[in-house]
Amino acid sequence: MPRPSTLLALAPLTLVLLAPSLARADEPAGEEPAADAAPAESEAKPKPPWRKEMHMIEVGWLMGALFPAKDHGLYGVEPPSPPRAFKTGFDIGLRLAYMPVRFVGVEVEGNVSPTKVDVEEGKRSVLFGLRGHVILQLPTRITPFIVGGGGMFGGSSKDELIGKKVDGALHVGGGVKIYISKWVVLRFDGRDIVTPSYAKAAGGEPSFAHHGEFTIGVSFVWGRKGTKMWPKS
């Protein structure tokens, strides 16, 4: 049997050997050490390239041709019989687009088209519009896109011809953008603008007229990092 003096000599050594076990027993069950709980900041995943290029703005102008439908319903007076059409007119306008990311956005635009009513005297008149739409596009330098939305479409001339009227309108279209640089984009658009037709204006069955619009334009861009598919990671 060991002597008491021997046991007293071994007591400090026993405490040293048991200290790690006692420390682990004090930790809550099921928890990992703090060092393993979360990865170091340097090991965090980098943002994907498309997340680095957000909140872009495009501001520009457009010009082209507007082809009014012959069966339009833009009569501010009693619709004449036969109906009176507008001639093809020069189209000019402005547009503003906001792109949260490179491939989707919203846009508003307004246009004015000086033209004439198609009668023997060729009386002057003007067509105008204000609309908004969603735009979907490829995130490339040469960028095909489609748009769809609504707004208003109106006409104005002397009362003895057509008068003044504004109708609600829907439109769909598409085109292509060419990003000359990250600051400038050249754009080609085609639209089908749908409004109530002459039959509805004359009190007949609801029907719709289709107006064509073809324009080119230039816009200035803020927030785009480059013209390639994606900016470099």
C-alpha positions in Angstrom: 0.0 0.0 0.0 1.4 3.4 -1.0 2.5 5.7 1.7 0.5 9.0 2.3 3.5 11.0 1.4 3.7 9.3 -2.1 0.0 10.1 -2.7 0.5 13.7 -1.9 3.4 13.9 -4.3 1.3 12.5 -7.2 -1.8 14.8 -6.6 -0.5 17.8 -8.7 0.3 15.5 -11.7 -3.2 14.0 -11.6 -4.8 17.5 -11.7 -2.7 18.4 -14.8 -3.8 15.3 -16.6 -7.5 15.7 -15.8 -7.7 19.5 -16.7 -8.5 19.0 -20.5 -11.2 16.5 -19.7 -12.8 18.8 -17.2 -12.7 21.8 -19.6 -14.5 19.8 -22.3 -17.2 18.7 -19.8 -18.1 22.3 -19.1 -18.9 23.0 -22.9 -22.6 22.7 -23.9 -23.3 19.4 -25.7 -23.6 19.4 -29.5 -21.6 22.7 -30.1 -18.5 22.9 -32.1 -15.5 25.0 -31.1 -15.9 28.7 -32.1 -13.0 28.4 -34.6 -15.0 25.8 -36.6 -18.4 27.6 -36.4 -17.9 29.8 -39.4 -15.5 30.1 -42.3 -13.0 32.9 -42.3 -14.0 36.0 -44.2 -11.3 35.3 -46.8 -13.1 32.0 -47.6 -16.5 33.6 -48.3 -17.9 32.9 -51.8 -17.3 35.8 -54.2 -20.4 37.5 -55.8 -21.3 36.1 -59.2 -20.4 38.6 -62.1 -24.0 39.6 -62.7 -24.4 40.8 -59.1 -21.5 43.3 -59.6 -23.3 45.1 -62.4 -26.7 46.4 -61.2 -28.9 49.5 -61.3 -28.1 50.7 -64.8 -29.8 53.7 -66.4 -30.2 54.4 -70.1 -31.4 57.9 -71.4 -31.8 58.6 -75.0 -33.8 59.8 -78.0 -35.6 58.1 -80.9 -36.6 59.0 -84.4 -38.3 57.1 -87.3 -41.7 56.6 -88.8 -45.2 56.1 -87.5 -47.8 54.2 -89.6 -51.3 55.0 -88.3 -54.0 52.5 -88.8 -56.7 53.5 -91.3 -59.4 52.3 -89.0 -58.2 54.3 -86.0 -60.8 55.5 -83.5 -59.2 58.9 -82.6 -62.3 60.9 -83.3 -63.1 63.7 -80.9 -66.2 64.6 -82.9 -68.9 62.4 -84.5 -67.1 59.8 -86.6 -67.4 60.6 -90.3 -68.4 58.1 -92.9 -66.2 57.0 -94.6 -63.5 57.3 -91.9 -60.6 59.6 -92.3 -57.1 58.3 -91.9 -53.8 59.9 -90.9 -50.9 59.8 -93.3 -47.5 58.3 -92.3 -45.6 60.7 -90.2 -42.1 61.4 -88.9 -41.7 60.2 -85.4 -39.5 61.7 -82.7 -39.3 61.1 -78.9 -37.4 60.5 -75.7 -36.9 57.4 -73.5 -35.7 56.5 -70.0 -34.9 52.9 -68.9 -33.9 51.5 -65.5 -32.2 48.1 -65.5 -31.8 46.5 -62.1 -29.7 43.9 -63.8 -28.4 43.7 -67.4 -31.1 41.4 -68.7 -34.3 42.9 -67.4 -35.7 46.4 -66.8 -38.5 48.9 -67.1 -38.7 51.8 -69.5 -40.9 54.8 -70.2 -41.0 56.8 -73.5 -42.9 59.5 -75.1 -43.2 60.4 -78.8 -44.7 63.1 -81.1 -45.5 62.6 -84.8 -46.5 65.6 -87.0 -48.6 64.4 -89.8 -51.7 65.2 -92.0 -55.2 63.9 -92.2 -55.6 62.0 -95.5 -58.1 64.3 -97.3 -57.8 66.3 -100.5 -56.5 69.4 -98.7 -54.1 67.4 -96.5 -54.8 69.3 -93.3 -52.2 69.2 -90.6 -52.5 67.2 -87.5 -50.4 65.5 -84.8 -50.2 62.1 -83.2 -48.6 61.6 -79.8 -48.1 58.9 -77.2 -46.8 58.1 -73.7 -46.1 54.5 -72.6 -44.3 52.2 -70.3 -43.2 48.6 -70.6 -41.0 45.8 -69.3 -37.9 45.1 -71.4 -36.2 41.7 -71.5 -32.8 41.4 -73.3 -29.7 39.2 -73.7 -26.7 40.4 -71.6 -24.4 40.7 -74.7 -22.8 43.4 -76.7 -25.2 42.9 -79.6 -28.5 42.6 -77.6 -31.8 41.3 -79.0 -34.7 42.4 -76.8 -38.5 42.3 -76.5 -40.9 44.8 -74.8 -44.5 44.7 -73.7 -46.6 47.3 -72.0 -49.3 50.0 -72.2 -50.0 53.7 -72.1 -51.9 56.2 -74.2 -52.1 57.2 -77.8 -53.7 60.4 -79.0 -54.5 62.6 -82.0 -55.2 66.2 -82.6 -56.5 68.2 -85.5 -59.2 70.8 -86.3 -62.7 69.8 -85.2 -64.1 69.7 -88.8 -61.6 67.0 -89.6 -61.2 64.6 -86.6 -60.9 66.7 -83.4 -58.9 65.8 -80.3 -59.0 62.5 -78.5 -56.7 60.2 -76.4 -57.2 56.5 -76.2 -55.7 53.8 -74.0 -53.2 51.6 -75.8 -51.3 48.4 -75.5 -48.1 47.6 -77.4 -45.6 44.8 -78.0 -42.4 44.9 -80.0 -38.7 44.2 -80.1 -35.5 45.0 -81.7 -31.8 45.0 -81.2 -29.3 47.2 -79.3 -25.6 47.5 -80.1 -23.4 48.7 -77.3 -20.8 50.8 -79.0 -19.1 51.2 -75.6 -20.2 50.9 -72.0 -21.4 54.5 -72.2 -23.3 54.5 -75.6 -25.8 52.2 -77.2 -27.3 52.3 -80.7 -30.9 50.9 -80.9 -33.4 49.7 -83.5 -37.1 49.2 -82.5 -40.3 48.0 -84.1 -43.7 48.2 -82.4 -47.3 47.2 -82.8 -49.5 49.7 -81.0 -53.1 48.6 -80.4 -55.9 51.0 -79.8 -59.8 51.0 -80.2 -60.8 51.1 -83.8 -63.3 53.1 -85.9 -66.0 50.5 -85.4 -65.9 51.1 -81.6 -65.7 54.9 -82.0 -68.8 54.8 -84.2 -70.7 52.8 -81.6 -70.3 49.4 -83.1 -68.8 46.1 -81.8 -65.5 46.4 -79.9 -62.6 46.1 -82.3 -59.0 47.2 -82.4 -56.7 49.1 -84.7 -53.0 48.3 -85.1 -50.5 51.1 -85.6 -46.9 50.4 -86.7 -43.8 52.2 -85.5 -40.2 51.8 -86.6 -37.4 53.9 -85.0 -33.7 54.1 -84.5 -32.1 55.8 -81.5 -29.1 56.5 -79.3 -29.0 56.2 -75.5 -26.4 57.1 -72.9 -25.7 54.5 -70.3 -24.7 54.8 -66.6 -23.6 51.8 -64.5 -22.5 49.3 -67.1 -19.1 47.8 -66.6 -18.3 46.7 -70.1 -19.7 45.4 -73.4 -18.8 41.7 -73.0 -21.2 39.0 -71.8 -20.3 39.6 -68.2 -17.7 41.8 -66.5 -14.6 40.1 -65.3 -14.8 38.4 -61.9 
